[in-house]
């Protein structure tokens, strides 16, 4: 059997294969972030489709900070009971489910006039034009506590682990970026300081959930933009997180609103032509740390993933858009049909009725 389908163990979590569903915003929760039947069906289909571990779409950790509509919430205890029933349903398929936590910051255009938006510095967002309020140290501590309390709710709800989002231009990603983080205190300046909010969040989360509960992070390999977070920065953060006891690092890249920018291609990423876009960065990191590395971004062909598994230290692979078109993709591969995912990376997944594959909507 392919090594992609061998059983492994991550902390105290058994994984039936090396495939993750990477966090994917579905835009199907209700206005308060609670589950809907439509959203639950998405996850049931994924679990039935064979993926070993699901990472949910990002969930907001404070009630007044929701960067996009239809996100899942985890900001108070009212979510625990419904999530307990939800996770029980997913576990029936021997599938793990992890919740991703996020704070959006200025990368948003959703109800920006009705809320205070924090940032590392008062730097307008390059795409959305939103000018955040520079977070005070007290607000940073409060935010870290919100992540920790949310992580405890995740554990109480029966999830198998928690991941916090520090990639793609959201708030924690902005703290890592010299463009957005122009602070002169202990949360700005060199990469140790820019990463401090992440290190302190990991410590606070670990204190709440204990040593045995898997805690993960999603991180850019690079922002691929001038004066942004660099690959050298990424390697530093990964090594520090390895020392501090993170359980897995998912390696992605680029800032969310800049994915088709020419600057990406100039930096060596043939973004629309190659598969597994960030593989060389993930492989280099995996060779230098002990913590398991998960590669996301353009994973489409099992043959290439098998090759990466054999030739590098990358241990796991996550996919997002392919599952919108083929929630049963992993079962298809396992049952012998090894043709690449049908997803063509067109980027037209977003829809008012909930994010889904355009080809499925046409049916």
KEZAKE-919186 format. One record per residue (C-alpha): residue number from 0; x, y, z. Coordinates in steps of 0.02 Angstrom, whole numbers. Layout:
N
  num      px      py      pz
  NUM       X       Y       Z
...
This chain:
363
  num      px      py      pz
    0       0       0       0
    1      57     177     -35
    2     144     262     110
    3      17     401      88
    4    -110     283     164
    5     -10     213     307
    6     -67     246     485
    7      34     369     590
    8      19     452     758
    9      31     638     798
   10      42     669     985
   11    -105     563    1049
   12    -201     572     884
   13    -209     422     768
   14    -210     466     583
   15    -274     338     458
   16    -181     421     314
   17     -66     569     279
   18    -201     680     206
   19    -272     835     289
   20    -412     943     230
   21    -337    1116     249
   22    -445    1250     329
   23    -569    1314     201
   24    -694    1452     233
   25    -865    1387     181
   26    -971    1543     219
   27   -1111    1429     280
   28   -1123    1460     468
   29   -1262    1572     533
   30   -1234    1756     573
   31   -1176    1714     750
   32   -1057    1578     692
   33   -1165    1429     738
   34   -1180    1272     633
   35   -1309    1249     497
   36   -1368    1088     417
   37   -1285    1139     255
   38   -1117    1164     341
   39   -1127    1000     437
   40   -1162     910     273
   41    -999     979     201
   42    -900     899     342
   43    -996     735     337
   44    -957     720     152
   45    -772     753     185
   46    -765     622     322
   47    -855     494     213
   48    -737     540      71
   49    -586     466     158
   50    -480     613     216
   51    -390     565     376
   52    -395     732     464
   53    -506     883     435
   54    -458    1060     485
   55    -612    1169     494
   56    -633    1337     411
   57    -566    1475     523
   58    -669    1514     678
   59    -676    1685     759
   60    -620    1696     940
   61    -703    1859     994
   62    -884    1897     956
   63    -848    2072     890
   64    -712    2019     767
   65    -773    1923     616
   66    -674    1955     456
   67    -795    1863     340
   68    -979    1814     345
   69   -1030    1636     375
   70    -879    1592     481
   71    -889    1467     623
   72    -877    1542     796
   73    -797    1483     958
   74    -802    1643    1062
   75    -911    1581    1206
   76    -972    1421    1288
   77   -1136    1420    1191
   78   -1046    1326    1051
   79    -984    1179    1153
   80   -1140    1070    1155
   81   -1176    1084     969
   82    -993    1053     926
   83    -992     899    1038
   84   -1132     823     934
   85   -1043     880     775
   86    -874     803     818
   87    -959     640     868
   88   -1036     631     695
   89    -866     655     610
   90    -780     528     722
   91    -901     394     662
   92    -798     388     502
   93    -632     368     595
   94    -587     543     541
   95    -502     671     652
   96    -565     849     657
   97    -463    1000     710
   98    -529    1177     731
   99    -434    1325     660
  100    -437    1487     758
  101    -408    1657     680
  102    -416    1845     706
  103    -434    1936     542
  104    -369    2110     577
  105    -374    2235     434
  106    -384    2103     297
  107    -572    2121     282
  108    -712    2223     209
  109    -850    2144     314
  110    -946    2268     423
  111    -788    2370     453
  112    -888    2523     501
  113    -966    2435     651
  114    -814    2371     743
  115    -641    2412     808
  116    -509    2323     705
  117    -340    2292     784
  118    -172    2285     696
  119       9    2277     749
  120      23    2457     687
  121     -96    2584     611
  122     -44    2538     433
  123    -185    2535     303
  124    -213    2368     220
  125    -134    2363      48
  126    -288    2290     -36
  127    -438    2330      72
  128    -382    2502     130
  129    -440    2470     308
  130    -338    2565     437
  131    -329    2467     599
  132    -304    2532     775
  133    -130    2495     840
  134    -155    2362     973
  135    -100    2410    1148
  136      -4    2284    1252
  137    -160    2257    1355
  138    -260    2221    1197
  139    -126    2099    1139
  140    -136    2007    1305
  141    -326    2004    1295
  142    -319    1934    1118
  143    -196    1799    1171
  144    -314    1753    1313
  145    -459    1745    1189
  146    -362    1618    1085
  147    -322    1516    1240
  148    -502    1515    1302
  149    -562    1469    1128
  150    -438    1326    1120
  151    -505    1258    1285
  152    -681    1263    1212
  153    -614    1170    1060
  154    -550    1033    1174
  155    -711    1025    1275
  156    -809    1012    1112
  157    -724     848    1065
  158    -609     911     928
  159    -447     815     908
  160    -335     968     906
  161    -325    1154     872
  162    -233    1256     742
  163    -205    1443     747
  164    -193    1541     585
  165     -34    1643     563
  166     -32    1644     373
  167    -112    1730     223
  168    -113    1908     288
  169    -226    1894     439
  170    -178    1976     604
  171     -44    1856     665
  172      30    1855     490
  173      32    2045     498
  174     128    2041     661
  175     261    1940     571
  176     271    2063     425
  177     387    2216     436
  178     267    2306     318
  179     122    2298     439
  180     219    2284     602
  181     311    2446     631
  182     310    2435     821
  183     461    2482     925
  184     414    2384    1082
  185     441    2200    1119
  186     312    2150     987
  187     402    2234     842
  188     573    2250     763
  189     674    2091     744
  190     594    1924     702
  191     598    1863     882
  192     493    2013     933
  193     377    2002     783
  194     347    1820     826
  195     319    1854    1011
  196     129    1857     998
  197     135    1683     920
  198     253    1614    1051
  199     147    1685    1191
  200     -12    1618    1112
  201      62    1444    1103
  202     110    1453    1287
  203     -63    1517    1338
  204    -152    1386    1234
  205     -42    1247    1302
  206     -78    1303    1480
  207    -265    1286    1447
  208    -270    1123    1346
  209    -124    1028    1423
  210      23     938    1349
  211     -71     795    1266
  212    -190     897    1157
  213    -119     930     981
  214     -83    1114     947
  215     -36    1165     770
  216      -4    1322     668
  217     -24    1376     487
  218     120    1485     429
  219     178    1569     270
  220     342    1507     197
  221     356    1687     137
  222     240    1833      98
  223     328    1846     -71
  224     318    2034     -67
  225     440    2174     -34
  226     459    2216     151
  227     355    2064     200
  228     387    1906     301
  229     532    1811     221
  230     583    1629     208
  231     727    1663     328
  232     599    1732     451
  233     493    1577     426
  234     635    1459     465
  235     672    1556     624
  236     490    1548     681
  237     479    1361     641
  238     636    1322     740
  239     575    1423     890
  240     404    1340     884
  241     490    1170     874
  242     585    1215    1033
  243     426    1275    1116
  244     330    1116    1082
  245     213    1148     935
  246     144     983     870
  247     135    1017     682
  248     168    1161     563
  249      69    1182     402
  250     175    1274     273
  251      86    1387     149
  252     133    1554      73
  253      90    1726       4
  254     -31    1855      70
  255    -212    1811      39
  256    -260    1958     -72
  257    -101    1948    -175
  258    -102    1769    -240
  259    -100    1814    -424
  260      21    1959    -406
  261     168    1965    -527
  262     286    1982    -379
  263     246    1802    -332
  264     301    1736    -501
  265     457    1843    -500
  266     512    1756    -342
  267     514    1584    -422
  268     337    1522    -393
  269     257    1470    -556
  270      97    1485    -459
  271     -29    1427    -589
  272      82    1301    -679
  273     167    1196    -547
  274      91    1082    -416
  275     137    1082    -231
  276     192    1264    -244
  277     284    1277     -80
  278     369    1108     -80
  279     549    1168     -85
  280     519    1281      64
  281     428    1149     163
  282     563    1021     123
  283     701    1136     183
  284     609    1171     345
  285     567     988     372
  286     752     945     359
  287     795    1066     498
  288     659    1035     629
  289     590     885     723
  290     408     941     719
  291     302     863     580
  292     279     975     427
  293     117     979     328
  294     128    1045     150
  295     -20    1140      76
  296     -42    1230     -90
  297     -72    1151    -260
  298     -65     970    -203
  299    -152     884    -347
  300     -61     723    -399
  301     -33     575    -283
  302     122     525    -382
  303     208     689    -338
  304     154     678    -157
  305     222     501    -145
  306     387     563    -218
  307     395     705     -92
  308     358     585      49
  309     501     472      -6
  310     629     606     -48
  311     599     738      87
  312     559     746     272
  313     383     816     238
  314     262     701     329
  315      87     759     283
  316      -8     844     142
  317    -160     954     150
  318    -282    1004      14
  319    -420    1134      10
  320    -500    1178    -157
  321    -490    1000    -229
  322    -611     942     -94
  323    -739    1072    -146
  324    -753     981    -312
  325    -715     805    -250
  326    -751     774     -66
  327    -718     590    -101
  328    -548     620    -182
  329    -448     523     -52
  330    -558     369     -69
  331    -539     381    -258
  332    -350     380    -242
  333    -352     241    -113
  334    -462     133    -223
  335    -338     140    -366
  336    -390     288    -474
  337    -231     392    -460
  338    -274     526    -587
  339    -242     700    -521
  340    -376     801    -433
  341    -507     875    -548
  342    -485    1048    -471
  343    -413    1169    -600
  344    -369    1305    -473
  345    -484    1431    -557
  346    -516    1521    -394
  347    -702    1543    -427
  348    -757    1448    -272
  349    -838    1596    -182
  350   -1026    1615    -195
  351   -1161    1707     -98
  352   -1249    1546     -54
  353   -1088    1472      18
  354    -919    1434     -55
  355    -921    1285    -173
  356    -847    1223    -336
  357    -912    1315    -489
  358    -925    1152    -585
  359   -1037    1076    -453
  360   -1145    1233    -452
  361   -1172    1216    -639
  362   -1252    1046    -620
